């Protein structure tokens, strides 16, 4: 759960009124002399507070990542995580009011960053910029982020040397219709022209394996509620198979060719709801869908109780264990003929989050050096999320072979293919997973290329990894997908991918009236979406749809839609611009 973008008015008033005068914009760095290079050694150990709006761990960073940071910078990281602490807004506002959010801050760009700069809570890092050679390799993103500010107050995340028209995700897109391929194969690989053609196939797959190994009944589809926002989240997912992504109550196509209201009579959102309604009528939907959360549903996928997934990081991550794939079982992308899967282009100007040095930071020069390291090859390998395929420290999880190409070490194979491994004492001890970076922020995209190897920072993109992980499942899928080695390979070579150029658009904060209306509207949209998904027949589905449309329109849906549509079109304008300039 992310922190809200708005700082409490009381905290803002204190900051902007100058009551936090000791934190005036620019802080102590304005008096610092410019440095052209950082020291090679830091003699005194210090501990810094890292206020991290993304972190899912609170406390001291230990394990192999903590060991690396300690050895390189004599620095220890105390992670302050509002997601873990509870009352995230309260913790944030209390620290803002006190004038010291943290020594290192990871937060959202846009309004939140602007308020912190205005309130004097972040440092102007200009004196250290000359020495930050790794950050400066992404000068375009750095300049854009700090445009309009009299200094360098923040550093962008998710930067890349890739063009913004290139996919940012690696070997798998974020979205896609993934099915239990072994059961699909058992049916003789039936043709799938559209999303709806999946239903009779899923029915036969469910009949082919009516119970999971744990003895529980299998269902083709299992839904969950706890991620619902402006809409029913699982109803949004099928729209991405056809190039759409959400912007409030609008669905916008990646290429800007179409914009739909969620409530359009023949739009993609109602198409997805109808898909679930028909699936439920066929007995394909888990009846516990209306009460369970994501974790419960994910556990069912892991246990083999679910046969369809909207994401590779659900079906494949949970079910495609070494034992299952060696037995030819697992999730793979279904070859639906009319797919145009939405893909996020590499963000030209970085992602939503930023890094900043606090205005009261202990040893800001050392923190600047640490930040710069996060953008180096060593930092990109070591800091980024394991779920995104970051290869970890060279010499521990991977190394170059005799041909100079990267490959996993025996330890790396165990850590990544078996799920975890015990780290040698000289690397910090503990387990690999628990010792990973708790910052939970991507500095350089794992799909970006390391100039020293010519391959990505993600081990999943290495030929050696592809050879290593060949299984009866992957080879059968490849043989029936034109020889494609990865999902992204299949989609790109068959022109079934639609990339939204990475323009890093920031959605403006809603005006108070729009925010109030949105909260009322999304509640009834979600309520009726679930009811429509479980409607007993076509007549009830149509009746519920009409009720939803009438109630939404009566509540001022058109006012909110107008805002969302304008935002979607502005986002596309920025995508067009960045594709023209940098694509």
URKA-V890233 format. One line per field, one symbol per residue. ss: DSSP state (H for helix, E for strand, - for the rest). burial: b if it has 16 or more other ideal C-beta (glycine too) atoms within 10 Angstrom, else e. A space follows every 10 residues. Layout:
# URKA-V890233
ss->???
burial->???
This chain:
# URKA-V890233
ss->--------HH HHHHHH---- HHH--EHHHH ---------- -----EEEEE EE------EE --HHHHHHHH HHH-EEEEEE -HHHH--HHH HHHHHHH--- ---EEEEE-- HHHHHHHH-- -EE--HHHH- --HHHH--HH HHHHH----- ----EE--E- ------E--- -------EEE HHHHHH---- -E--HHHHHH HHHHHHHH-- E-----E-E- E--------- --HHHHHHHH ---EEEE--E EEE-----EE E------HHH HHHHHHHHHH H---E-HHHH ---HHHHHHH HH---E-EE- -HHHHHHHH- -HHHHH---- EEE--E---- EEEEE----- --EEEEEE-- ---HHHHHHH HHHH--HHHH HHH--HHH-E ---E---EEE -----EEE-H HHHHHHH--- -E--HHH--- E--------- ---E----EE ----EE-EHH H-HHHHHH-- -HHHHHHHH- ------HHHH HHH---EEEE ---------- -HHHHHHHHH HHHHHHHHHH HHH----HHH HHHHHHHHHH HHHH--HHHH HHHHHHHHHH HHHHHHHHHH HH-
burial->eebebebbee bbebbeeeeb eebebbbebe ebeebeebee ebeeeeebbb bbbbbebeee bbbbbbbbbb ebbebebbbb bbbeeeebee bbbebbbebb bbbbbbbbbe ebbebbbebb bbbbbbbbbe bbebbebbee bbeebbeebe bbbbbbbbbb ebbbbbbbbb bbbbbbbbbb bbbbbeeeee ebeebebbbe bbeebbeebe ebeeeeebbb bbbbbeebeb bbbbbbbbbb bbbbbbbbbb bbbbbbeebb bbbeeebbbb bbbbbbbbbb beebbbeebe ebeeeebbeb bbbbbbbbbb bbbbbbbbbb beebbeebbb bbbbbbeebb bbbbbbbbbb bbbbbbbbbb bebbbbbbbb bbbbbbbbbb bbbbebebbb bbbbebbbee eeeeebbbee bbbbbbeeee bebeeebbeb ebeebbbbbb bbbbbbbbeb eebebbbbbb bbebbeeebe bebbebbbee beebbbbbbb bbeeebbbbb bbbbbbbeeb eeebeebbeb bbebbbebbb bbbbbeeeee beebbeebbe bbeebbbeeb bebbbebbee bbebbeebbe ebb
